[in-house]
């Protein structure tokens, strides 16, 4: 266990956006057993509690947090092999990008396009992190979970986590601690011995394919994918870099809105949009006496086609440009990407929230879309 007085003492020290006040108690367990015991003690106290990983997706108010913050610092990766696959059990505190770098070096494909995403592995399933055509859901097998409500520790298969676009059951309703994450990746060793390189999964994102000079669906060396993704993220200020002022952010502050197809048609023709697959509805048996094959099916669920919009496009076309800031504020829209809000130096959590509210209001007034924040807000509201 790292002593509290040896660790940073404010959220500004613990988060990438560098805002926030002092927690009343700060604990930093480094082993799995210590982590579970520490979290159980925090829950038993009846006081407020917060789990914090890499701090890359948290924006905190500058008032004191009247409770216990548990920094998850557990590390470790265990590996099981099966034919052309590897099953990894990864401790929650393992830095995500360190994990990706390790898998690329080992020739294991499946998360290479998720390079450069900051934060810890335990936080990855909460948001179902994704980028450049890959999502954690593509590789996640299960999580080792300590349930806040029941106190029970259990293995939850990925299929039960309701993983969606930047969301999961962990984000909406299921409270507790992700102790470890189980992933299934492809071991490319056999084909690499023939092809001469460890290859990625088929590329699924046009921008990444273009940057690599190939086509969507092609496979390229894992190392090339990682290097290219890191370069693309750096160009957008989405890579942790002490020398880049735009890196003092929480990454993408807003998620891309998902709306009905009919609503998307009310937007300008130039607005980017990506149709989403129709949801799969379960088969249902209807008794003959209830339906004779004429007219609508009783109790049928209407499937509404959904479309994903570009939050960045909406922000820019609502009149908010890169580098925008409110008068006198130390919070600004990133100079590289309008989806990120940055701390230009000494900004308060409320200044970040104030700018976020302004962006929301402008987009809603212009297009009727309410942007939803991606980071966890501690003591702040939009």
Secondary structure, DSSP 8 states (H G I E B T S, - for coil): -B-GGGS--BHHHHSTT----BEEEEEB--SHHHHHHHHHHHHHT-SEEEEESSSTTEEE-SS-EEEEEEE-----EEEEEETTEEEEEEETTSBHHHHHHHHHHHTEESSGGGTT--SBHHHHHHHT-EETTEEGGGTEEEEEEEETTT--EEEEEGGGS--BTTB-TTTTT--EEEEEEEEEEEE-HHHHHHHSS-B-S----HHHHHHHTS-TT---BHHHHHHHHHHHHHHTT-S--TT-GGGSEEEE-B---EEEHHHHTTS-TTS-EEE------------GGG--SSSS-TT------EEEE-HHHHHHHTT--TT---TT-SEEE-SS-TTEEEE-SS--HHHHHHHHHHHHHHHHHHHS----B-SEEES---
